[in-house]
Amino acid sequence: METIRSNKMNRRTILKEAGLALAGSALFPFVSFAKSTVDISSNKANQQASVPGKRKLGTSLEVSSVGLGVQNMTRTYQTTIPTRKEMLNIIHTAFDNGVTFFDAAEAYGPHEVERILGEGVASFRDKIVIATKFGWNIDQETGRMVGGTNSRPEHIRKVVEGMLKRLRTDRIDLLYQHRVDQNVPIEDVAGEIKNLIHEGKVLHYGLSEPGLQTVRRAHSVHPITAIQNEYSLLWRGPENTMLPLCEELGIGFVCWSPLGVGFLTGAIDPFTRFAQGDIRGMESRFSPENLQKNLALVDLIKKWAEQKQATPAQISLAWLMAKKPWIVPIPGSTQMAHMLENTASCNIKFTAEELATFTQQLDSIEIVGERLPAGILRLSGLESPEKK
């Protein structure tokens, strides 16, 4: 367990002194990292078996109750450089610990994260679910970001062919549109994905950060399996509209950034300042004046962590899973100890009374500031143009 303790210290140093460097465009949502603020080696949740249970997205897609986001596996930090060997080991170990749901996107890298994931899961491909995303205008030959979105049917088909090669597979289990394309009616997008499903190249599909009516329209063309939006104790926006819609239509919900880009793990304190290129430095919820106010949330999470003999990260993930049986968080990690900590969150259970009390306490805390920079936030909740 000494390795875990050492990693914890390194993580605090990284977050407080250096921050996370951006890799590629800031247009892509960040999957957060786990950070312990208690010794997980003596944590009851980590002493028990940490194999996640199963959950169902949509009508038939079964996944582990905790997934693994692999977005950051190509990133170079200012103080640490994840190696391919380390990332492959994390993927293998996640599977060995019951994780069967792995989330990527063509935009991560671009393309390189899919290659890492494809290599990492090759020996157990048929036992897991691969999710990935299309929708940005990326040159399929060079991987260069051209700019903007591109969900034209002919482009989707070309992207999927490239994905299959990079992921070393003959089908994509869950394919998302990464962001709504304001130039392509969602009926055309869903129609092309439906064709790919009939061909067996895609098994299920979903949308990320879409508008509500766009969800309804897409679902009428072919049933949506999952919506992937930001959702956490730090950002609870989906509770007002998207979660009720998913429940109405029988759609699963996948949470990106379930640990609030590290905030909910206790890695950030009032004195934290972010390095140039760290997206959190561009989010007003982490400005010096707002950070101090928002830390009241972390204080509450730490109290529950102590009560439940867990870590703040585990409490944050367990709360999400307790909300609905069709909600699945996909925390990301480039450190083994953090991945294992996240996976062990499945051992944390809330009674109905505890969940009600915790949620009531959460409701009394006001989070100030926006969750993303304005330019990126404008891409969330968009409605697709009407089909003429």
Protein Blocks (a to p, Z undefined) as FASTA:
>chain_A
ZZmmmmmmmmmmmmmmnopadehjfkbccddddddfbdfklgmklmpccbdcdddehjll
ccdfbdcdfklmmbccfkbccdfklmmmmmmmmmmnopabdcddfkgoghmlmmmmmmmm
mmmmmmcccdddehiacdfklopafbpcdfbfklmmmmmmmmmmmnopabdfbacdfbac
fkbcfklmmmmmmmmmmnopafbdcdehiafklmmmmmmmpccfbdcddddfklmklmmm
mmmmmmmnopacddehklonollnopacfklccdehiaklmpmklgmklmmmmmmmmmmm
mmmmmmnopafklmmmmmmmmmpmkbccddddfbfklmmmmmmmmmpccdfklmmmmmmm
mmmpccedjfbdfklmmmgoiacdddZZ
